[in-house]
């Protein structure tokens, strides 16, 4: 069955394109025609020490890719194919893989480790390959160190692939024992010690029972802390990575060790290699994250029996931790502001300082202010920048009252620094800090405003001036302007920005047109700020916003006229199209209602023409933005939008078919809802096509699951728009809603992410039911819905009994109960009376603190009373 693949694998890495392509096609053909032989040949190649290293590495990689894929549906297919192979093929492949672990070639061993873990990920949950863990553990006692190293690496990958409940506790204990022994200082071989430390990192999720046992936990913690002192830098880094993971996984077990860990992390931050120091800082960032979450969840008030009390490690560490972090701020790199992906010890220290501020609030201020006051005017740019960075980092967390006086005193100083400081770094951080001041300490909720008539003009003048600075500084100035505008969102009819509106808009457009606008995200930041200034503007400036329409439309027109562009230019062009469509969307939402609607709608035809042309360009981002803008236009145009449908419909259909770029699909589903609300029954001619596509989307296993909830609520939008004409879709949509409802009713024991998804699915299903009931209300065809009532009540009861619905679902669910009673009346009175929902759930909603839930419940109560009394 197996065949010689060495030459094919070498050719597949050839620099000659033709040779490479031919080899890739031959491999693909082999895989399709004879999967068992293909996988066996690859495993044989990987295991054969006489073969060239390059062909063996690629054999392992191709084998791994035949077992796993990123896309869920593809992964499922590959798993099924593997499980369907005959036992003897699988046994031979497993034997080859285990043999490879003793190969003298490190890369080949490492590849085999990953493949074994992938196979284990498929087989262990199916109770297959039960002897794997035992045979790996027996390898640990082998003499050659490289076999031990490869086996530990395999155990680590295995823990990453397999969920803890698949491995028996007895095996977990043995794996942890092997791993922790491998980490021990007594282990003479550094490669083994490193592999063991990395394996522990991946196995920590399995160690729940062991961390609950004081002796075992003490032993694990001691070995990890000792490993942070290893002479080998990679081992120290890996050991700190373990501590970071322990901080988030076993926070509640750390009280006994925290003082020692502080000493170890402080020494590493001050003296060790940057790669190690970064992890040591990350440990404290993790502790802060945990404490912020706990304090948010419990609102700072702890009942005596709270499950996860907060140990306030951050607060206790403040006197030592804050000075440590402030020192790191002085270790900036010369060009860190110009490199988007830059990450270094100064940035990590500032980020951690920001988390400390969120975790401890006002208590941080006295620990940081002396540093700022001492350094802010020093001749060395590093000291000025560090002081500014420290200030910007602590603005989120402490109360406005605690910060107000300091910020007021600092504001003029910072505006001067933006204008006059010779250092690009200092200006960059100063503009960022101003943005943070406006984000957290400016807005309708703040009692004493920072921006007053006295300083408003100076602030705007300086920001506009700064937008002409280097791209990285200008980008931060645009960000500051964004938050400045946002703070005036709920200001009422007179905004302090009105006198400067024209000048701000002109300046932002000029920034977007700079030659270097594609550096440092500058152009994006300029349009984001422009959108926010328009969105938060008042009626006083609506004529100026109207004048912006032809300007932005011309810009969009110009991007569509492009000659032959290079890949890079095309990408920038597509990004610009997306930004301009986004800008038009904000303008449509601003001007699409009275009194500007009439004037604005005169540009609608031209605008729609431009959006349709954007669909001709291949760019998901631009499609998404154009689609959103069309949704806004439909909302503004109302029934008049019907004239665009004949031409727009094909693009709508394309969007609904776009499985690959599922965000485009999701946005298109939302736009169908906008169009239904705008056109009402005029959407009827398009409904067959739309419903067919939506039903296809739902039954596809290729479409990302996040698009499914909005599709269900879209059923509701369609039913509301076309009323009793929805009759012909009932026999397709109702069974789909029912099976999804059954699936989403029971999600207990799921993780947070799954619970969140389940709730969004429930909400989509309920919105569909609600739209269908309201659509059929007062129609002679109402009785068609009676057969579905028992199932819907059962669904409402079961999600109530699960006790894990969020407030959004609660409100929709109680609304559906009301819609059911309101539309079907006496036909369902008896059924409703028998349901849990009509009693306990209704009463719970009636006494809710959320007034929207309470209102919905009161309406439902009236509807039920009417249905029962008939």
CORPE-V631458 format. One record per residue. PHI is phi in whole degrees, -180 to 180 (999 if undefined). OMEGA is omega in whole degrees, 0 to 359 (none if undefined). Layout:
((PHI & OMEGA) (PHI & OMEGA))
This chain:
((999 & 182) (-73 & 175) (-142 & 185) (-72 & 180) (-117 & 186) (-54 & 185) (-64 & 179) (-60 & 182) (-68 & 178) (-71 & 179) (-63 & 181) (-68 & 178) (-112 & 185) (-69 & 176) (-79 & 178) (-80 & 185) (-54 & 184) (-66 & 180) (-60 & 183) (-63 & 183) (-62 & 182) (-63 & 181) (-66 & 180) (-62 & 181) (-67 & 179) (-63 & 179) (-63 & 181) (-61 & 181) (-62 & 179) (-58 & 181) (-60 & 184) (-72 & 186) (-84 & 186) (-152 & 187) (-62 & 183) (-61 & 180) (-63 & 181) (-62 & 183) (-66 & 179) (-65 & 179) (-62 & 180) (-64 & 181) (-65 & 178) (-65 & 179) (-61 & 182) (-61 & 187) (-84 & 190) (-91 & 184) (-69 & 178) (-85 & 184) (-87 & 179) (-64 & 183) (-58 & 184) (-62 & 181) (-70 & 181) (-69 & 180) (-62 & 181) (-67 & 178) (-57 & 180) (-64 & 181) (-65 & 181) (-65 & 179) (-63 & 179) (-61 & 181) (-70 & 177) (-84 & 181) (-115 & 188) (-152 & 177) (-150 & 180) (-68 & 184) (-71 & 183) (-54 & 187) (-67 & 180) (-69 & 180) (-59 & 181) (-59 & 179) (-59 & 184) (-64 & 179) (-63 & 180) (-61 & 181) (-64 & 180) (-64 & 182) (-63 & 182) (-81 & 181) (-66 & 181) (-74 & 189) (-59 & 186) (-69 & 177) (-61 & 182) (-63 & 181) (-63 & 179) (-63 & 181) (-63 & 180) (-60 & 181) (-64 & 177) (-58 & 183) (-64 & 181) (-66 & 178) (-63 & 184) (-63 & 181) (-62 & 178) (-102 & 177) (-65 & 178) (-73 & 185) (-92 & 186) (-57 & 183) (-60 & 182) (-69 & 178) (-60 & 183) (-64 & 178) (-63 & 180) (-62 & 178) (-55 & 183) (-67 & 182) (-67 & 179) (-59 & 181) (-64 & 178) (-64 & 179) (-63 & 180) (-61 & 180) (-60 & 179) (-85 & 194) (-89 & 185) (-59 & 178) (-62 & 180) (-92 & 182) (61 & 176) (-107 & 183) (50 & 184) (-65 & 185) (-83 & 186) (-56 & 188) (-65 & 179) (-61 & 183) (-70 & 176) (-65 & 181) (-64 & 179) (-71 & 177) (-65 & 187) (-61 & 183) (-92 & 179) (-69 & 181) (-74 & 185) (-59 & 184) (-60 & 186) (-68 & 177) (-71 & 180) (-63 & 181) (-60 & 183) (-66 & 182) (-70 & 177) (-63 & 178) (-60 & 180) (-63 & 180) (-61 & 178) (-62 & 180) (-60 & 181) (-63 & 179) (-65 & 180) (-73 & 186) (-84 & 193) (-105 & 179) (-85 & 189) (-55 & 185) (-73 & 181) (-86 & 185) (-104 & 181) (-66 & 183) (-58 & 180) (-59 & 178) (-69 & 178) (-57 & 181) (-59 & 182) (-69 & 178) (-61 & 182) (-63 & 178) (-60 & 181) (-61 & 184) (-67 & 184) (-69 & 175) (-64 & 179) (-64 & 180) (-81 & 189) (-57 & 180) (-60 & 180) (-69 & 179) (-71 & 187) (-73 & 187) (-96 & 183) (-65 & 180) (-64 & 179) (-66 & 184) (-64 & 179) (-66 & 180) (-61 & 181) (-67 & 182) (-66 & 178) (-68 & 179) (-68 & 179) (-62 & 180) (-54 & 183) (-79 & 185) (-92 & 186) (-60 & 179) (-63 & 181) (-87 & 194) (-93 & 183) (-50 & 183) (-63 & 183) (-73 & 178) (-75 & 177) (-81 & 181) (-99 & 188) (-54 & 184) (-64 & 182) (-65 & 180) (-63 & 179) (-56 & 182) (-64 & 180) (-61 & 183) (-64 & 181) (-63 & 182) (-65 & 179) (-64 & 181) (-64 & 177) (-64 & 181) (-66 & 178) (-69 & 180) (-107 & 181) (-60 & 177) (-67 & 186) (-94 & 188) (-61 & 182) (-66 & 179) (-70 & 178) (-60 & 180) (-60 & 182) (-64 & 180) (-67 & 176) (-66 & 176) (-61 & 176) (-62 & 180) (-61 & 179) (-60 & 181) (-67 & 178) (-63 & 180) (-58 & 182) (-90 & 184) (-85 & 186) (-126 & 182) (-48 & 188) (-71 & 181) (-103 & 193) (-94 & 190) (-52 & 186) (-68 & 189) (-111 & 196) (-65 & 180) (-64 & 179) (-62 & 181) (-64 & 178) (-59 & 181) (-61 & 181) (-66 & 183) (-68 & 182) (-62 & 180) (-63 & 181) (-66 & 182) (-64 & 184) (-81 & 193) (-121 & 192) (-90 & 173) (-53 & 182) (-58 & 184) (-61 & 180) (-80 & 181) (-59 & 180) (-61 & 179) (-70 & 179) (-65 & 176) (-68 & 182) (-60 & 177) (-57 & 182) (-72 & 175) (-62 & 179) (-65 & 178) (-59 & 179) (-60 & 180) (-55 & 180) (-60 & 185) (-70 & 177) (-62 & 180) (-62 & 182) (-64 & 183) (-66 & 178) (-67 & 185) (-67 & 184) (-99 & 179) (57 & 176) (78 & 181) (-104 & 181) (-106 & 172) (-75 & 182) (-59 & 187) (-105 & 185) (-60 & 184) (-63 & 185) (-119 & 179) (-67 & 177) (-87 & 181) (-90 & 180) (52 & 178) (-60 & 184) (-63 & 182) (-61 & 181) (-67 & 185) (-85 & 187) (-45 & 186) (-60 & 178) (-96 & 188) (-72 & 185) (-64 & 177) (-57 & 180) (-61 & 181) (-69 & 180) (-63 & 177) (-60 & 184) (-65 & 184) (-64 & 182) (-86 & 182) (-104 & 182) (-68 & 172) (-102 & 186) (-53 & 190) (-118 & 187) (-65 & 183) (-75 & 186) (-95 & 184) (-105 & 186) (-61 & 184) (-93 & 187) (-62 & 175) (-151 & 180) (-145 & 189) (-66 & 180) (-68 & 181) (-69 & 178) (-65 & 180) (-64 & 179) (-66 & 179) (-63 & 180) (-65 & 179) (-60 & 178) (-62 & 179) (-70 & 177) (-60 & 180) (-61 & 179) (-68 & 184) (-78 & 186) (-112 & 177) (64 & 188) (-55 & 186) (-61 & 184) (-78 & 192) (-56 & 182) (-64 & 180) (-78 & 186) (-106 & 187) (-57 & 180) (-58 & 179) (-62 & 181) (-63 & 184) (-63 & 182) (-73 & 191) (-99 & 195) (-62 & 182) (-115 & 183) (-68 & 180) (-67 & 182) (-79 & 183) (-57 & 182) (-61 & 181) (-71 & 179) (-64 & 182) (-67 & 181) (-63 & 180) (-64 & 181) (-67 & 181) (-64 & 180) (-62 & 181) (-64 & 180) (-62 & 185) (-72 & 186) (-101 & 184) (-81 & 177) (-109 & 181) (137 & 176) (-63 & 182) (-73 & 178) (-58 & 182) (-60 & 184) (-71 & 187) (-95 & 191) (-52 & 185) (-62 & 182) (-65 & 183) (-64 & 179) (-60 & 179) (-68 & 187) (-84 & 191) (-59 & 182) (-62 & 179) (-57 & 184) (-70 & 178) (-64 & 177) (-66 & 181) (-62 & 180) (-62 & 182) (-83 & 195) (-114 & 185) (-66 & 181) (-73 & 187) (-94 & 176) (-60 & 181) (-59 & 183) (-64 & 180) (-63 & 180) (-56 & 183) (-71 & 179) (-66 & 180) (-65 & 177) (-63 & 181) (-65 & 176) (-59 & 178) (-58 & 180) (-68 & 177) (-61 & 182) (-70 & 182) (-70 & 189) (-103 & 187) (-127 & 182) (-145 & 181) (150 & 189) (-66 & 183) (-87 & 183) (-90 & 187) (-71 & 181) (-103 & 185) (-68 & 177) (-83 & 182) (-96 & 185) (-125 & 177) (-59 & 183) (-68 & 186) (-113 & 185) (-58 & 184) (-63 & 180) (-62 & 181) (-59 & 184) (-68 & 179) (-60 & 182) (-65 & 181) (-64 & 180) (-65 & 178) (-64 & 183) (-67 & 178) (-67 & 177) (-96 & 183) (-74 & 179) (-55 & 187) (-54 & 182) (-66 & 179) (-75 & 181) (-61 & 180) (-62 & 179) (-69 & 178) (-66 & 176) (-61 & 179) (-62 & 180) (-65 & 179) (-64 & 178) (-56 & 182) (-73 & 177) (-61 & 180) (-66 & 184) (-60 & 180) (-65 & 180) (-99 & 186) (-60 & 185) (-105 & 192) (-80 & 186) (98 & 190) (-69 & 186) (-112 & 179) (-98 & 176) (-58 & 182) (-82 & 186) (-51 & 182) (-61 & 185) (-104 & 190) (-55 & 183) (-58 & 184) (-66 & 180) (-63 & 181) (-61 & 179) (-58 & 183) (-64 & 181) (-67 & 178) (-65 & 179) (-63 & 179) (-61 & 182) (-63 & 181) (-94 & 180) (-61 & 178) (-56 & 186) (-99 & 186) (-68 & 181) (-85 & 177) (-84 & 175) (50 & 179) (57 & 189) (-63 & 184) (-64 & 178) (-59 & 182) (-63 & 181) (-65 & 180) (-69 & 177) (-61 & 179) (-68 & 179) (-58 & 180) (-59 & 182) (-70 & 178) (-63 & 179) (-68 & 184) (-61 & 184) (-95 & 182) (-78 & 182) (-108 & 182) (-59 & 182) (-57 & 187) (-104 & 187) (-63 & 179) (-66 & 179) (-70 & 178) (-67 & 177) (-59 & 181) (-68 & 181) (-77 & 186) (-56 & 181) (-62 & 181) (-64 & 182) (-69 & 179) (-63 & 179) (-64 & 179) (-60 & 181) (-64 & 178) (-57 & 182) (-64 & 180) (-70 & 183) (-88 & 183) (-94 & 188) (-54 & 174) (-73 & 175) (-69 & 183) (-110 & 174) (-73 & 180) (-54 & 184) (-65 & 180) (-65 & 180) (-60 & 180) (-63 & 179) (-65 & 178) (-62 & 180) (-63 & 179) (-62 & 180) (-64 & 177) (-58 & 179) (-60 & 181) (-64 & 182) (-70 & 176) (-63 & 178) (-62 & 180) (-65 & 179) (-64 & 179) (-60 & 180) (-62 & 180) (-65 & 179) (-60 & 181) (-65 & 181) (-76 & 190) (-101 & 189) (-77 & 177) (-121 & 182) (-58 & 355) (-87 & 186) (-90 & 190) (-57 & 186) (-61 & 180) (-61 & 185) (-65 & 186) (-65 & 177) (-68 & 178) (-95 & 191) (-62 & 183) (-60 & 183) (-64 & 182) (-64 & 181) (-61 & 178) (-59 & 180) (-66 & 181) (-60 & 182) (-65 & 178) (-69 & 178) (-61 & 180) (-65 & 178) (-75 & 179) (-91 & 183) (-87 & 176) (-153 & 183) (-61 & 183) (-62 & 181) (-65 & 178) (-59 & 182) (-61 & 182) (-66 & 180) (-65 & 180) (-62 & 179) (-61 & 180) (-66 & 179) (-66 & 176) (-58 & 180) (-66 & 181) (-66 & 179) (-61 & 181) (-62 & 181) (-72 & 186) (-78 & 181) (62 & 185) (-57 & 181) (-65 & 181) (-66 & 183) (-54 & 184) (-67 & 180) (-89 & 189) (-61 & 183) (-55 & 182) (-84 & 185) (-76 & 190) (-55 & 184) (-65 & 179) (-74 & 177) (-62 & 180) (-64 & 178) (-59 & 180) (-62 & 181) (-69 & 180) (-92 & 188) (-84 & 182) (-69 & 186) (-63 & 181) (-93 & 193) (-66 & 176) (-63 & 179) (-63 & 180) (-61 & 182) (-63 & 180) (-64 & 180) (-63 & 178) (-59 & 178) (-62 & 181) (-68 & 175) (-56 & 177) (-60 & 179) (-59 & 183) (-68 & 177) (-60 & 181) (-68 & 182) (-76 & 189) (-93 & 186) (49 & 188) (-71 & 177) (-71 & 180) (-83 & 186) (-48 & 183) (-59 & 185) (-99 & 190) (-69 & 179) (-57 & 181) (-62 & 183) (-66 & 182) (-62 & 179) (-57 & 182) (-68 & 181) (-65 & 179) (-66 & 176) (-62 & 180) (-57 & 184) (-66 & 184) (-89 & 181) (-83 & 175) (-94 & 178) (-93 & 185) (-82 & 180) (-56 & 188) (-62 & 185) (-66 & 182) (-84 & 187) (-70 & 178) (-55 & 179) (-62 & 178) (-65 & 179) (-61 & 182) (-66 & 177) (-65 & 174) (-54 & 180) (-63 & 179) (-62 & 182) (-66 & 181) (-62 & 178) (-63 & 184) (-73 & 189) (-108 & 173) (59 & 188) (-65 & 177) (-67 & 177) (-72 & 184) (-48 & 187) (-70 & 179) (-94 & 185) (-59 & 187) (-70 & 176) (-94 & 188) (-78 & 185) (-63 & 178) (-60 & 179) (-65 & 179) (-62 & 182) (-64 & 184) (-69 & 177) (-66 & 180) (-63 & 180) (-62 & 180) (-64 & 188) (-88 & 182) (-70 & 185) (-118 & 180) (-133 & 188) (-62 & 179) (82 & 181) (-81 & 177) (-77 & 185) (-58 & 184) (-63 & 181) (-69 & 179) (-62 & 180) (-62 & 179) (-65 & 180) (-58 & 180) (-66 & 180) (-70 & 177) (-66 & 178) (-57 & 183) (-63 & 178) (-61 & 181) (-63 & 181) (-65 & 178) (-64 & 177) (-63 & 180) (-57 & 183) (-61 & 180) (-63 & 181) (-66 & 180) (-63 & 181) (-67 & 180) (-64 & 184) (-89 & 185) (-57 & 178) (63 & 178) (-102 & 177) (-62 & 183) (-88 & 182) (-52 & 186) (-62 & 177) (-60 & 185) (-88 & 186) (-56 & 182) (-60 & 183) (-87 & 186) (-59 & 182) (-58 & 181) (-63 & 184) (-65 & 178) (-65 & 179) (-64 & 178) (-63 & 180) (-61 & 179) (-61 & 186) (-70 & 178) (-74 & 175) (-67 & 182) (-68 & 180) (-67 & 177) (61 & 179) (-131 & 180) (-86 & 179) (-87 & 187) (-67 & 180) (-63 & 181) (-65 & 180) (-56 & 182) (-66 & 180) (-65 & 184) (-65 & 182) (-69 & 176) (-64 & 180) (-65 & 177) (-58 & 178) (-65 & 180) (-60 & 181) (-61 & 181) (-67 & 185) (-69 & 185) (-81 & 187) (-98 & 173) (52 & 188) (-64 & 180) (-61 & 185) (-118 & 182) (-51 & 182) (-62 & 180) (-60 & 182) (-63 & 182) (-61 & 181) (-79 & 188) (-86 & 176) (-64 & 186) (-57 & 187) (-72 & 179) (-107 & 188) (-61 & 183) (-64 & 181) (-62 & 181) (-66 & 179) (-62 & 180) (-69 & 181) (-65 & 181) (-103 & 182) (-72 & 176) (-75 & 183) (-81 & 189) (-67 & 180) (-70 & 177) (-67 & 181) (-62 & 180) (-61 & 180) (-60 & 182) (-69 & 180) (-65 & 178) (-63 & 180) (-61 & 181) (-62 & 178) (-61 & 182) (-61 & 181) (-67 & 179) (-57 & 179) (-63 & 183) (-65 & 184) (-77 & 188) (-78 & 183) (-65 & none))
